[in-house]
Amino acid sequence: MKKTIVQTALATIELEAASIAGLSVFIDENFDKAIHQIALCKGRIVISGVGKSAIVAQKIVATLNSTGTPALFMHAADAIHGDLGMVQQDDIVLLISKSGESPEIKVLVPLIKNFGNTLIGMVGNTESSLAKAADIVLNTTVSQEACPNNLAPTSSTTAQMVMGDVLAVCLMELNGFSDHDFARYHPGGNLGKRLYLRVADLYTNNESPKVLPDTGLKQVIVEITEKRLGVTAVVDPQNKVLGIITDGDLRRMLEKTNELSTITAADIFSPNPKTIDPGMLAVEALEVLRNNDISQLIVAENGTYMGILHIHDLIREGII
């Protein structure tokens, strides 16, 4: 009886999951040796393969580069037609191949050995030419491809991909690669912004509404309206923060009184407002906003008023 689409999908997931789980028995002294050799490498990690393994190699290169381990991709076919010149004396070469017997790999292996570079083989056949010639073997053997004909690289490339991620993560741990290091390599995009963007990078683009405690109601309303942030800070003559007046404060005040001519900022403002230092990360400001269910924060340094950070600033920068 022919399998349904859902049955085929579930069977594929099970086979691929099994290929990943099976890697745990291959995390051995060879793996440990590979990690320490790469960590001590004074050059780059040159990663090569052919076919689907070449695509996996490119992904591993990208992951290593973004996590602090210099790496570059060299296609095995191109390597034997001139690109081998990119391999330098202090580099480590990682060749990826399921069979370990691909024609391009078999040609490339003795060339690498002649150069004297450390050769790591990520291979699914530990009896192959690549495995026997490699200085270190990373075993990615799988029992079965997810392909119904057990032919198309599926489970095997998944295992290779995961082994590459394992390498990268272990190297991050060994080298003490921190979130600040990550930000240095990812300055663009939302990931980088979450790690380096600070309040000072945002609030200075806004107006800085503020009034003194004896400012009349009309001028308070004008300040909030003109500065278009929905709030104004209340400060003393030395520019120290005393409180905040929001649109909501104005509405609540208008509901309670009909006599408006004598009302000043001192009658309306909320004391002890939530503030944030300009040196704090934008993501930390977001947490304060969320935890207090507010849309604006007063930016202050040692109590001195600096400006207003609005939740829209974080949305605009992709922090939210």
Buried (B, 14 or more C-beta within 10 A) or exposed (E): EEEEEEEEEEEBEEBBEBBBEBBEEBBEEBBEBBBEBBEEBEBBBBBBBBBBBBBBBBBBBBBBBBBBBEBBBBBBBBBBEEBBEBBEEEBBBBBBBBBBBBEBBBEBBEBBBEBEBBBBBBBBBBEBBBBEBBBBBBBBBBEEBBBEEEEEBBBBBBBBBBBBBBBBEBBBEEBEBEEEBBBEEBEEEEBBBBBBBBBBBBBEEBEBBBBBBEBBBEBBBBBBEEBEBBBBBBBEEEEEBBBBBBBEBBEEBEEEEEEEEEBBBBEBBBEEBBBBBBEBBBBBBBEBBEEEEBBBBBBBEEEEBBBBBBBBBBEEBEBB
